[in-house]
Amino acid sequence: MSRSRTTEVSTVKKPVSPSQQGKIAGLAVVVMAAGLGKRMCSKQAKVLHPVAGQAMVLYSVGLGLRVAGDRVAVVVGHQADLVRHVVGRPTSGKRGGSSVAIVKQREQILSGDTPLLQERTVRELLRVHEAERATVTILTAVLADASGYGRVVRAHSDERGVSRIVEDCDANAEAQAIREINVGTYVVDGEFLFRALEKLDPSNAQGEYYLTDIIHLAAEQGHRVAAVVLDNPDEGLGVNTRRQLAEAEQVVRQQIRDRWLDAGVTMIDPASTWIDATVTIGRDTVLYPDVTLEGTTAIGEDCVLRSYTRLTDCTVGNGVEILDHCVFADSHIEDDSHLGPFVHLRPGVVVRKKAKVGNFVEMKKTDLGEGSKANHLSYLGNTKIGKGVNIGAGTITCNYDGVRKYQTVIGDGVFLGSDTQLIAPVTVGAGAIIAAGTTVTKDVPADALVIGRVPQVNRAGWAARRRALQTGVNRETLTVKRKTKSTRLTPHASRLTKKRPLASKGRQVKKRSRG
């Protein structure tokens, strides 16, 4: 952290269910989330960049909650307010408060930019720390190309021990040749940690306080510094650039797909299926290629989602079929419903059991009743629709007058004919029938018939006369002047400009009188 920047400790406190197991007594977790992330070339703090739909810092926070319960703190600095908002807890005004509360614990320090780190690895790090009676235990990885990462310098007298960590920008040629890197995850005895923090010195190439200097301080004071080397080095890689962000995204998404495949979800083409980390899916659901599930979407069992469907923050019941090219956001779909293709559900939509929504239907803030159907080409906004309603093709609820939006209420069993417009606010009573082409501007009583279109006029023989006239015109138009070299078509006589006779000198030509 730079000299001019302050840091605070944001404490994450979430209730721990009695059913939760595996919390480690005497452990507190600190998540480091104060960095700028300059190499991301972004206005946004590095730890807030999403991986599989979830901010990077939340992977570390979630890991901490699983191993330490509610004893998790987040160190914030750059864009602290935004980080607090994502983490979900405000920062204490007393910066020393959280430190005092956890000083006597064993501290597990996690980086906010390591979304690939697994719980089993964290538990192994803790086991080694206890087994070796170490003061500090660090997690390392061996890479073919270690450029950009801090190098782990081993103690000469004990290959298992570590003497210090050298940051990449401070490394000489000898240090740069080292392939073992610091992952940024540590277990530190609490009392030593806070004594060591007071002794940190920003005398380095960056002019910053390096947390990694506590390793050198521990070794100098004769404390045991242990290390655990990752079997899979990819697990510990931090995200410092956009390229590394993309690589982490691919790894996390594959882990998510594997988890749901193992849980009984069928994916026709897993590589093209995108599932966020916060999505849940029921067993025996089938996902066709190019399905995207985002946010807090929850899919029930025995569902079928066809290609090019995108759901964001939606809940879907059991036995639902969603056909191709559908886009849903913040909507709730109940059991055995059928939707698509080409359906757009905007926020606030509820589709009740066994309802049907067909092609090119858009809905917003609408409750479609059980068994109701909107099969074709409709816009339904701010509408409450009862059970068993038929929405004819081309039905529009006109809910906006340019200033405010109004609600339309359609009772049970209503039949709306094609090309119906309902000018809100308006209520259609149960069992009413609205004839095709009607514009409804007033409330409709139950079981009434409403016809509001222009009366039909039949003109006998008009079409035949029109065709005969058109045929005659075409014959004259297509007459070609064969005696001239011109190939232009002769225009109809009615379109020729009549030439007026020239007037003689000194007198005018009189207009012909109509007899």
Number of C-alpha atoms within 10 A of each C-alpha: 18 14 11 7 11 11 16 19 27 27 23 22 14 13 8 14 8 6 5 9 11 10 16 13 12 12 22 26 28 26 26 24 28 25 21 19 18 13 11 18 13 13 10 15 21 29 28 20 19 15 25 23 18 18 20 25 27 21 21 29 23 15 20 27 21 18 23 20 25 18 23 28 27 28 21 22 22 20 17 20 14 14 25 20 11 14 20 14 17 15 21 13 10 10 13 11 12 17 14 12 11 21 17 17 18 23 24 26 22 25 28 28 29 23 30 21 21 14 15 10 17 19 14 13 24 22 12 17 25 13 9 14 14 19 23 27 27 26 22 24 23 20 16 9 13 18 15 12 23 26 27 26 20 19 14 10 9 9 12 13 18 24 21 22 23 21 23 17 14 13 16 11 7 7 17 21 13 20 19 22 28 27 26 22 23 28 29 24 20 22 15 18 20 17 12 17 15 8 11 16 14 14 10 12 11 14 13 16 17 19 16 18 19 22 25 19 18 21 18 12 8 10 16 20 26 25 25 18 18 16 12 11 16 16 18 26 24 21 25 19 16 15 11 14 20 12 15 23 18 15 16 18 21 17 14 18 21 13 12 17 15 10 13 15 21 18 20 15 12 19 13 15 20 19 25 21 20 16 19 17 21 19 18 17 22 20 21 22 19 22 23 20 26 22 20 18 22 20 25 21 19 19 25 21 27 22 21 19 24 21 25 21 18 24 20 25 21 20 20 25 22 23 21 21 19 24 19 21 21 19 24 21 24 20 21 20 24 22 26 24 21 21 26 22 26 18 18 17 24 21 27 23 21 19 25 22 28 21 21 19 24 23 26 19 19 24 22 28 24 21 19 25 21 26 21 20 21 25 19 26 25 23 24 18 26 22 20 20 25 22 25 22 22 21 25 21 23 23 20 15 10 6 5 7 13 16 20 22 21 25 20 21 22 25 23 27 19 21 18 24 21 23 21 23 19 21 22 26 20 21 19 22 21 24 19 21 18 20 20 21 15 13 16 19 14 17 15 15 13 17 15 14 12 8 6 5 6 6 6 8 8 9 10 10 11 10 11 10 11 11 12 10 15 12 10 14 14 13 13 14 12 8 6 8 7 9 9 11 12 13 15 14 11 8 7 9 7 8 6 7 7 8 10 8 6 5 7 9 10 7 6 6 5 4 3
